[in-house]
Amino acid sequence: EPHVEKLAQSLLIQVVFDREVNCRRAASAAFQENVGRQGNFPNGIDIVTQADYFAVGNRAHAYLHIAHFLGGFELYRRPLLEHLLNVKSGHWDEQIRLLAAQAGGRLAPPDA
């Protein structure tokens, strides 16, 4: 199923980096639902325990802590970093740009 990894990556980008809490929570619920029903998202159970409905409620926590946790999985680190660089670094909201810079620093591999 070649679409599974891309779908998981895209949902997790929304889980941690969407500006709106309702969108982060909806993406978290969609990820959790897929893990529960299909069971084929890589590292799904580990992620669901960290990125649940309540955990993504705080934007700074999502950007700085949950994203850092997700970056520990090689499959998700690069798409998260690319999203920060290509989308969030030029965001109109200054607070989002600041969080993106902080999150990028936490996500970047130590040998980069």
C-alpha positions in Angstrom: 0.0 0.0 0.0 2.2 2.9 -1.3 -0.2 5.6 -0.1 0.0 4.7 3.6 3.3 6.4 4.4 2.4 9.6 2.5 -1.0 9.8 4.2 0.5 9.2 7.6 3.1 11.9 7.0 0.5 14.4 5.7 -1.8 13.8 8.7 1.0 14.3 11.2 2.1 17.5 9.6 -1.5 18.8 10.3 -1.5 17.3 13.8 1.5 19.3 14.9 1.7 22.3 12.6 -1.8 23.5 11.7 -2.5 27.0 13.2 -6.0 26.1 14.3 -6.6 23.8 17.3 -9.7 22.2 15.7 -7.7 21.2 12.6 -4.9 19.7 14.8 -7.4 17.8 16.8 -9.3 16.6 13.6 -6.0 15.3 12.1 -5.1 13.6 15.3 -8.5 11.9 15.4 -8.2 10.8 11.8 -4.7 9.4 12.5 -5.9 7.6 15.5 -8.9 6.2 13.7 -6.7 4.8 10.9 -4.4 3.2 13.4 -7.3 1.6 15.2 -9.1 0.4 12.1 -6.3 -0.4 9.7 -3.3 -0.7 11.9 -0.9 0.0 9.0 0.4 3.5 9.9 4.1 3.1 10.7 4.7 3.6 14.5 1.0 4.3 14.9 0.5 3.1 18.4 3.5 4.9 19.8 2.4 8.1 18.1 -1.2 7.9 19.1 -0.2 7.8 22.8 1.8 11.0 22.4 -0.3 13.0 19.9 -3.8 12.5 21.2 -6.7 15.0 21.2 -5.7 16.8 24.4 -2.0 16.8 23.7 -2.4 18.8 20.4 -4.6 21.4 22.1 -1.7 23.7 22.9 0.0 25.0 19.8 3.4 25.5 21.3 3.4 22.0 22.8 2.4 20.6 19.4 5.2 22.5 17.6 8.0 22.0 20.1 7.3 18.7 21.9 5.1 16.5 19.8 6.9 17.4 16.6 10.2 16.7 18.3 8.9 13.2 19.3 7.7 12.6 15.8 11.1 13.6 14.5 12.5 10.6 16.3 11.0 8.5 13.6 13.1 8.7 10.4 10.0 8.3 8.2 8.5 11.6 9.6 11.5 13.8 10.3 12.2 15.0 6.7 8.5 15.8 5.8 8.1 17.7 9.0 11.3 19.7 8.4 10.4 20.4 4.7 6.9 21.6 5.7 8.5 24.0 8.2 10.9 25.3 5.6 8.6 25.5 2.6 5.4 26.6 4.3 5.7 27.8 7.8 8.9 29.9 7.5 6.9 32.4 5.3 3.7 32.3 7.2 1.8 35.6 7.7 1.5 35.0 11.5 4.7 36.1 13.2 4.0 33.6 16.1 3.8 30.7 13.7 7.1 31.8 12.1 8.8 31.9 15.5 7.4 28.5 16.5 8.5 27.1 13.1 12.1 28.3 13.7 12.2 26.8 17.1 10.6 23.5 16.0 13.1 23.3 13.1 16.0 23.6 15.4 14.6 20.8 17.6 13.9 18.6 14.6 17.1 19.0 12.7 19.4 15.9 13.2 22.3 16.6 15.5 24.9 15.8 12.7 23.3 18.3 10.2 
